[in-house]
Amino acid sequence: MLLPEVGDLVLHFYKHNWDGGAAHTQLCGFSRVKSSCRVIDTPPPSPGRWVAPEYYRIDLSDYQAFEKRLVPENLNKHPEYLARIRSEMTPIRPGRYPFASYGTGIRITQGQYLTRCTALLYDVFLDALGLEVRATTASDIERKGQEFQEGKRRLREAYFFTRNPRLASEAKRLRNYTCEVCSFDFRHHYGELGNGYAECHHKNPLSERPEELWTDGVMTSVEDVAVLCANCHRMIHSKRPALSVEQLKQIWQAAALEHLTGVNGEFKESNLN
């Protein structure tokens, strides 16, 4: 509740008996943040069963209803939308994300009043509602485009390795299931549970390959593949365009050296005292 800033876009999910039947949640409209969060002592119009001495309030403005509403669970019926969302939840689901895995699909995260919509998820909603992208500034357009393309690249990467399991297995075996950036070994840290686990990453950006090469016969050797832990894989994709394995390794080594130097410095200083 404390994070939204003035002007931020707010998507409204409302639980209601829309068709006269059982109440269910739908994405029904949007508004803008008029003023940042403040603490008040006046209860909301429908506080439910809970009562508190203070309440958080965010003032909104310019509410507009969508021409058609979206039932979030219906995204499970569209493989493309579902794949795009699930790609963003792997290997680590973003903080305050509105969806969680549920079997082979997704469902709304339980117990969260306010969640964060990513650029990729925003594009899924727009596509599902049949709307065009709405961006208010040039920087918004650039940022959304970069995030969407990187999300698309990660989806293609996951899709490729799903269809080429032998390549992934051979690369992991040859690199002894050890991260090529930080040397993390899942079995060493998690025992039998982590046996044989690691993630694969294309060194050659898949998003830069011509579409005609995206066939079942696309040739990729184990030299084109990096074996990473989940954290390093996430960090490589945290930049747009994605970092190379060599770039991330340099960043990791520098951070590790800085930490080690800091620890040693504190230790020496304490000895001097």
C-alpha positions as a Markdown table, in Angstrom:
| # | Residue | x | y | z |
|---|---|---|---|---|
| 1 | Met | 0.0 | 0.0 | 0.0 |
| 2 | Leu | 2.9 | 2.4 | 0.6 |
| 3 | Leu | 4.5 | 1.9 | -2.8 |
| 4 | Pro | 2.1 | 3.3 | -5.4 |
| 5 | Glu | 2.9 | 6.8 | -6.6 |
| 6 | Val | 0.8 | 9.6 | -8.0 |
| 7 | Gly | -0.1 | 8.8 | -11.6 |
| 8 | Asp | 0.4 | 5.1 | -11.4 |
| 9 | Leu | -2.0 | 2.9 | -13.3 |
| 10 | Val | -4.3 | 0.8 | -11.2 |
| 11 | Leu | -6.1 | -2.3 | -12.6 |
| 12 | His | -9.3 | -3.2 | -10.8 |
| 13 | Phe | -10.2 | -6.8 | -10.0 |
| 14 | Tyr | -13.6 | -7.0 | -8.4 |
| 15 | Lys | -15.4 | -10.0 | -6.9 |
| 16 | His | -19.1 | -9.9 | -7.5 |
| 17 | Asn | -22.0 | -12.1 | -8.6 |
| 18 | Trp | -21.8 | -10.6 | -12.1 |
| 19 | Asp | -24.3 | -12.9 | -13.7 |
| 20 | Gly | -26.5 | -13.5 | -10.7 |
| 21 | Gly | -24.7 | -16.7 | -9.8 |
| 22 | Ala | -21.8 | -17.4 | -7.4 |
| 23 | Ala | -19.5 | -14.4 | -6.8 |
| 24 | His | -16.3 | -14.5 | -8.8 |
| 25 | Thr | -13.4 | -12.1 | -9.6 |
| 26 | Gln | -13.1 | -10.3 | -12.9 |
| 27 | Leu | -10.8 | -7.6 | -14.3 |
| 28 | Cys | -13.3 | -4.8 | -14.8 |
| 29 | Gly | -11.6 | -1.4 | -15.2 |
| 30 | Phe | -8.7 | 0.9 | -14.5 |
| 31 | Ser | -7.9 | 4.2 | -12.7 |
| 32 | Arg | -4.9 | 6.4 | -11.7 |
| 33 | Val | -3.4 | 7.0 | -8.3 |
| 34 | Lys | -4.5 | 10.5 | -7.2 |
| 35 | Ser | -2.6 | 10.7 | -4.0 |
| 36 | Ser | -0.1 | 8.4 | -2.3 |
| 37 | Cys | -1.0 | 6.2 | 0.7 |
| 38 | Arg | -2.0 | 7.9 | 3.9 |
| 39 | Val | -3.2 | 6.6 | 7.3 |
| 40 | Ile | -6.7 | 7.4 | 8.4 |
| 41 | Asp | -8.9 | 6.4 | 11.3 |
| 42 | Thr | -12.2 | 6.3 | 9.3 |
| 43 | Pro | -13.3 | 2.7 | 8.4 |
| 44 | Pro | -13.8 | 2.0 | 4.7 |
| 45 | Pro | -17.4 | 1.7 | 3.4 |
| 46 | Ser | -17.4 | -2.1 | 3.7 |
| 47 | Pro | -14.7 | -3.2 | 6.1 |
| 48 | Gly | -16.0 | -6.7 | 6.5 |
| 49 | Arg | -15.4 | -8.5 | 9.7 |
| 50 | Trp | -12.1 | -7.0 | 10.6 |
| 51 | Val | -11.8 | -3.8 | 12.6 |
| 52 | Ala | -8.6 | -1.8 | 13.1 |
| 53 | Pro | -7.8 | 1.6 | 14.8 |
| 54 | Glu | -6.1 | 2.8 | 11.6 |
| 55 | Tyr | -6.5 | 2.2 | 7.9 |
| 56 | Tyr | -4.4 | 2.7 | 4.8 |
| 57 | Arg | -6.1 | 4.8 | 2.0 |
| 58 | Ile | -5.0 | 5.5 | -1.6 |
| 59 | Asp | -7.1 | 8.1 | -3.4 |
| 60 | Leu | -7.9 | 7.2 | -7.1 |
| 61 | Ser | -9.2 | 9.1 | -10.0 |
| 62 | Asp | -10.4 | 8.8 | -13.6 |
| 63 | Tyr | -11.9 | 5.3 | -13.2 |
| 64 | Gln | -12.9 | 3.7 | -16.6 |
| 65 | Ala | -14.6 | 0.4 | -17.1 |
| 66 | Phe | -13.4 | -1.9 | -19.8 |
| 67 | Glu | -15.9 | -2.6 | -22.6 |
| 68 | Lys | -15.6 | -6.3 | -21.7 |
| 69 | Arg | -14.4 | -7.9 | -18.5 |
| 70 | Leu | -11.8 | -10.6 | -18.1 |
| 71 | Val | -12.1 | -13.7 | -15.8 |
| 72 | Pro | -8.5 | -14.4 | -14.8 |
| 73 | Glu | -9.1 | -18.2 | -14.7 |
| 74 | Asn | -10.0 | -18.1 | -18.4 |
| 75 | Leu | -6.4 | -17.3 | -19.2 |
| 76 | Asn | -5.8 | -21.0 | -18.5 |
| 77 | Lys | -7.8 | -21.8 | -21.6 |
| 78 | His | -5.4 | -20.0 | -23.8 |
| 79 | Pro | -2.0 | -21.8 | -24.1 |
| 80 | Glu | -0.2 | -18.6 | -25.4 |
| 81 | Tyr | -1.3 | -16.4 | -22.5 |
| 82 | Leu | -0.7 | -19.1 | -20.0 |
| 83 | Ala | 2.8 | -19.8 | -21.4 |
| 84 | Arg | 3.7 | -16.1 | -21.3 |
| 85 | Ile | 2.6 | -15.7 | -17.7 |
| 86 | Arg | 4.3 | -19.0 | -16.5 |
| 87 | Ser | 7.6 | -18.0 | -18.2 |
| 88 | Glu | 7.7 | -14.9 | -16.0 |
| 89 | Met | 7.1 | -17.0 | -12.8 |
| 90 | Thr | 10.2 | -19.2 | -13.6 |
| 91 | Pro | 12.6 | -19.7 | -12.0 |
| 92 | Ile | 11.6 | -17.1 | -9.4 |
| 93 | Arg | 8.1 | -15.5 | -9.3 |
| 94 | Pro | 8.3 | -11.7 | -9.1 |
| 95 | Gly | 7.5 | -10.1 | -5.7 |
| 96 | Arg | 3.8 | -9.2 | -5.1 |
| 97 | Tyr | 2.9 | -11.0 | -8.3 |
| 98 | Pro | -0.9 | -11.4 | -8.7 |
| 99 | Phe | -0.8 | -15.1 | -9.9 |
| 100 | Ala | 0.5 | -18.3 | -8.4 |
| 101 | Ser | 0.8 | -21.8 | -10.0 |
| 102 | Tyr | -2.2 | -24.1 | -9.6 |
| 103 | Gly | -1.7 | -27.5 | -11.1 |
| 104 | Thr | -0.9 | -27.0 | -14.8 |
| 105 | Gly | -2.4 | -23.5 | -14.7 |
| 106 | Ile | -2.5 | -20.4 | -12.6 |
| 107 | Arg | -4.9 | -18.7 | -10.2 |
| 108 | Ile | -5.0 | -15.4 | -8.3 |
| 109 | Thr | -2.7 | -15.2 | -5.4 |
| 110 | Gln | -4.5 | -15.6 | -2.1 |
| 111 | Gly | -4.5 | -13.0 | 0.6 |
| 112 | Gln | -3.0 | -10.0 | -1.3 |
| 113 | Tyr | -5.1 | -6.8 | -1.5 |
| 114 | Leu | -2.7 | -5.0 | -3.7 |
| 115 | Thr | -0.3 | -6.7 | -6.2 |
| 116 | Arg | 2.2 | -5.5 | -8.8 |
| 117 | Cys | 1.5 | -5.8 | -12.6 |
| 118 | Thr | 4.6 | -6.4 | -14.7 |
| 119 | Ala | 5.0 | -5.1 | -18.2 |
| 120 | Leu | 4.7 | -8.6 | -19.7 |
| 121 | Leu | 1.5 | -9.3 | -17.7 |
| 122 | Tyr | 0.1 | -6.0 | -18.7 |
| 123 | Asp | 0.5 | -6.9 | -22.3 |
| 124 | Val | -1.2 | -10.3 | -21.7 |
| 125 | Phe | -4.2 | -8.4 | -20.2 |
| 126 | Leu | -4.4 | -6.0 | -23.2 |
| 127 | Asp | -4.2 | -8.9 | -25.7 |
| 128 | Ala | -6.9 | -10.9 | -23.8 |
| 129 | Leu | -9.2 | -7.8 | -23.7 |
| 130 | Gly | -8.5 | -7.0 | -27.3 |
| 131 | Leu | -7.0 | -3.6 | -26.5 |
| 132 | Glu | -4.0 | -1.7 | -27.9 |
| 133 | Val | -1.1 | -0.8 | -25.7 |
| 134 | Arg | -1.6 | 2.5 | -23.8 |
| 135 | Ala | 1.5 | 4.3 | -22.7 |
| 136 | Thr | 1.6 | 7.9 | -21.5 |
| 137 | Thr | 5.2 | 8.9 | -22.2 |
| 138 | Ala | 8.1 | 7.9 | -24.5 |
| 139 | Ser | 10.0 | 6.4 | -21.5 |
| 140 | Asp | 6.9 | 4.2 | -20.8 |
| 141 | Ile | 6.9 | 3.0 | -24.3 |
| 142 | Glu | 10.6 | 2.2 | -24.3 |
| 143 | Arg | 10.6 | 0.5 | -21.0 |
| 144 | Lys | 7.5 | -1.6 | -21.8 |
| 145 | Gly | 9.0 | -2.6 | -25.2 |
| 146 | Gln | 12.3 | -3.7 | -23.6 |
| 147 | Glu | 10.6 | -5.7 | -20.8 |
| 148 | Phe | 8.2 | -7.3 | -23.2 |
| 149 | Gln | 11.0 | -8.4 | -25.6 |
| 150 | Glu | 13.1 | -9.8 | -22.8 |
| 151 | Gly | 10.1 | -11.7 | -21.5 |
| 152 | Lys | 9.4 | -13.0 | -24.9 |
| 153 | Arg | 13.1 | -14.1 | -25.2 |
| 154 | Arg | 12.9 | -16.0 | -21.9 |
| 155 | Leu | 9.7 | -17.7 | -23.1 |
| 156 | Arg | 11.4 | -18.8 | -26.3 |
| 157 | Glu | 14.4 | -20.1 | -24.4 |
| 158 | Ala | 12.2 | -22.2 | -22.1 |
| 159 | Tyr | 10.2 | -23.5 | -25.0 |
| 160 | Phe | 13.3 | -24.5 | -26.9 |
| 161 | Phe | 14.8 | -26.5 | -24.1 |
| 162 | Thr | 11.4 | -28.2 | -23.5 |
| 163 | Arg | 11.5 | -29.4 | -27.1 |
| 164 | Asn | 15.2 | -30.3 | -27.0 |
| 165 | Pro | 15.6 | -32.2 | -23.7 |
| 166 | Arg | 18.6 | -34.2 | -24.9 |
| 167 | Leu | 20.6 | -31.1 | -25.5 |
| 168 | Ala | 19.8 | -29.7 | -22.1 |
| 169 | Ser | 20.6 | -33.0 | -20.4 |
| 170 | Glu | 23.9 | -33.4 | -22.2 |
| 171 | Ala | 25.0 | -29.8 | -21.4 |
| 172 | Lys | 24.2 | -30.3 | -17.7 |
| 173 | Arg | 26.0 | -33.6 | -17.5 |
| 174 | Leu | 29.2 | -32.2 | -19.2 |
| 175 | Arg | 29.2 | -29.2 | -16.8 |
| 176 | Asn | 28.6 | -31.5 | -13.8 |
| 177 | Tyr | 25.3 | -29.7 | -13.0 |
| 178 | Thr | 27.4 | -26.8 | -11.7 |
| 179 | Cys | 26.7 | -23.1 | -12.4 |
| 180 | Glu | 29.2 | -21.6 | -14.8 |
| 181 | Val | 29.1 | -18.2 | -13.1 |
| 182 | Cys | 29.1 | -18.8 | -9.3 |
| 183 | Ser | 29.9 | -22.6 | -9.2 |
| 184 | Phe | 26.6 | -23.3 | -7.2 |
| 185 | Asp | 25.9 | -27.0 | -7.0 |
| 186 | Phe | 22.3 | -27.9 | -6.1 |
| 187 | Arg | 23.1 | -31.4 | -4.8 |
| 188 | His | 25.8 | -30.0 | -2.5 |
| 189 | His | 23.3 | -27.6 | -0.9 |
| 190 | Tyr | 20.1 | -29.7 | -1.1 |
| 191 | Gly | 21.3 | -33.3 | -1.1 |
| 192 | Glu | 19.3 | -35.8 | -3.1 |
| 193 | Leu | 16.6 | -33.3 | -3.8 |
| 194 | Gly | 19.0 | -31.2 | -5.9 |
| 195 | Asn | 20.5 | -34.2 | -7.7 |
| 196 | Gly | 20.7 | -33.6 | -11.4 |
| 197 | Tyr | 19.2 | -30.1 | -11.2 |
| 198 | Ala | 20.4 | -27.0 | -13.1 |
| 199 | Glu | 19.1 | -24.6 | -15.7 |
| 200 | Cys | 20.2 | -24.1 | -19.3 |
| 201 | His | 20.7 | -20.7 | -21.0 |
| 202 | His | 21.4 | -19.9 | -24.7 |
| 203 | Lys | 24.6 | -17.9 | -25.1 |
| 204 | Asn | 23.4 | -16.9 | -28.6 |
| 205 | Pro | 20.3 | -14.7 | -28.0 |
| 206 | Leu | 17.3 | -16.6 | -29.4 |
| 207 | Ser | 15.4 | -13.3 | -30.0 |
| 208 | Glu | 18.1 | -12.3 | -32.5 |
| 209 | Arg | 17.7 | -15.4 | -34.7 |
| 210 | Pro | 15.6 | -15.2 | -37.9 |
| 211 | Glu | 12.1 | -16.6 | -37.5 |
| 212 | Glu | 12.8 | -19.1 | -40.2 |
| 213 | Leu | 15.3 | -20.8 | -38.0 |
| 214 | Trp | 12.7 | -21.5 | -35.3 |
| 215 | Thr | 12.0 | -25.1 | -36.4 |
| 216 | Asp | 12.4 | -28.4 | -34.7 |
| 217 | Gly | 15.5 | -28.9 | -36.8 |
| 218 | Val | 17.3 | -25.8 | -35.4 |
| 219 | Met | 20.9 | -26.8 | -34.6 |
| 220 | Thr | 22.4 | -25.9 | -31.3 |
| 221 | Ser | 25.5 | -27.5 | -29.8 |
| 222 | Val | 26.4 | -27.8 | -26.1 |
| 223 | Glu | 29.0 | -25.1 | -26.7 |
| 224 | Asp | 26.1 | -22.7 | -27.4 |
| 225 | Val | 24.5 | -23.5 | -24.0 |
| 226 | Ala | 25.5 | -22.3 | -20.5 |
| 227 | Val | 24.5 | -24.2 | -17.4 |
| 228 | Leu | 23.4 | -21.9 | -14.6 |
| 229 | Cys | 21.8 | -21.9 | -11.2 |
| 230 | Ala | 18.4 | -20.3 | -10.9 |
| 231 | Asn | 19.7 | -17.1 | -9.3 |
| 232 | Cys | 22.4 | -16.4 | -12.0 |
| 233 | His | 19.8 | -17.3 | -14.8 |
| 234 | Arg | 17.5 | -14.7 | -13.3 |
| 235 | Met | 20.3 | -12.1 | -13.1 |
| 236 | Ile | 21.3 | -12.6 | -16.7 |
| 237 | His | 17.8 | -11.8 | -17.8 |
| 238 | Ser | 17.5 | -8.8 | -15.4 |
| 239 | Lys | 19.0 | -6.5 | -18.0 |
| 240 | Arg | 17.7 | -5.7 | -21.5 |
| 241 | Pro | 19.4 | -6.9 | -23.6 |
| 242 | Ala | 20.4 | -9.8 | -21.4 |
| 243 | Leu | 23.9 | -10.0 | -20.1 |
| 244 | Ser | 26.4 | -12.5 | -21.4 |
| 245 | Val | 27.7 | -15.3 | -19.2 |
| 246 | Glu | 31.1 | -13.6 | -19.2 |
| 247 | Gln | 29.6 | -10.2 | -18.1 |
| 248 | Leu | 27.7 | -11.7 | -15.3 |
| 249 | Lys | 30.7 | -13.7 | -14.1 |
| 250 | Gln | 32.8 | -10.5 | -14.0 |
| 251 | Ile | 30.0 | -8.8 | -12.0 |
| 252 | Trp | 29.7 | -11.8 | -9.6 |
| 253 | Gln | 33.5 | -12.0 | -9.1 |
| 254 | Ala | 33.7 | -8.2 | -8.4 |
| 255 | Ala | 30.9 | -8.4 | -5.9 |
| 256 | Ala | 32.4 | -11.4 | -4.2 |
| 257 | Leu | 35.8 | -9.7 | -3.9 |
| 258 | Glu | 34.2 | -6.5 | -2.5 |
| 259 | His | 32.3 | -8.6 | 0.1 |
| 260 | Leu | 35.5 | -10.5 | 1.0 |
| 261 | Thr | 37.5 | -7.3 | 1.3 |
| 262 | Gly | 34.8 | -5.7 | 3.4 |
| 263 | Val | 34.7 | -8.7 | 5.8 |
| 264 | Asn | 38.5 | -8.9 | 6.1 |
| 265 | Gly | 38.7 | -5.1 | 6.7 |
| 266 | Glu | 36.2 | -5.3 | 9.5 |
| 267 | Phe | 38.1 | -8.3 | 11.0 |
| 268 | Lys | 41.5 | -6.5 | 10.9 |
| 269 | Glu | 40.0 | -3.3 | 12.4 |
| 270 | Ser | 38.5 | -5.3 | 15.2 |
| 271 | Asn | 41.9 | -6.9 | 15.9 |
| 272 | Leu | 43.5 | -3.5 | 16.0 |
| 273 | Asn | 41.1 | -2.4 | 18.7 |
